Amino acid sequence: MVIPVNFDSVDLDTVLSEWLSRDFPAQAVAVLGPDPFGGVEDRQLVAVHPQAFAAAGRALAASADFGAPWRESAAPLVAWQSLSRPEDPGAKPWRALWAAHGFHSVVRVEFPLPAGRAFECFMFTQRELVDRSEAAMLVWSAMNVWPLVQRALGVRRSTLSPRERECLQLAFQGLTARESSLRLQCAERTVNYHLSNAMAKLKVDSKLAAIQRACWLGAI
């Protein structure tokens, strides 16, 4: 079982706590990310606050709701749904778990990644949202805080060194090893060394695959 990153990252948990403590209509947030070593539909609960809602967050990650099929359709990147409406008999249990905690509405924002993956931010509120402006407030707040959250996720989920992440970032921008070496003021073989180490850590045998997995971890 993957432990949410914020459980052992004071920095990330503080970011999430401060986010929810603002003049903000949500009382809980769950962040799902792709399993970098799994299939396209495999998701993990990478952060949840307050931490007491980890079980409900894992149920959400294990469900087929949203996920890869959602991204393959023409569905929007933002969704706003009620948790108190009657559910279909075959519905997944995550809604009931969140509703049992007193939550009535959820707003979801997706942050796309390469190769059909995505980070998904779910914000739960104990209010029944009836005004589109309230949902929009949650969306904008997620977009504003997301760079801080992603940066913290990338540092904690990845064993890549700062230099390895930097070389992958430059490769992601389309730079060759030689061009990266000029940017970093080092030898070309040094760049290739860091890229090779990154590929080994990410368990892939190509630079492109390393870039994809680093993106899925939030490392670049």
Salt bridges, closest charged atoms under 4 A:
ASP8 OD1 - ARG156 NH2 3.55
ASP13 OD1 - HIS49 ND1 3.08
GLU87 OE2 - ARG85 NE 3.69
GLU87 OE1 - ARG95 NE 3.62
GLU110 OE1 - ARG108 NH2 2.63
GLU120 OE1 - ARG43 NH1 2.88
GLU120 OE2 - ARG71 NH1 3.93
GLU120 OE1 - ARG108 NH2 3.02
GLU134 OE2 - ARG127 NH2 2.05
GLU164 OE1 - LYS201 NZ 2.89
GLU166 OE1 - ARG163 NH1 2.89
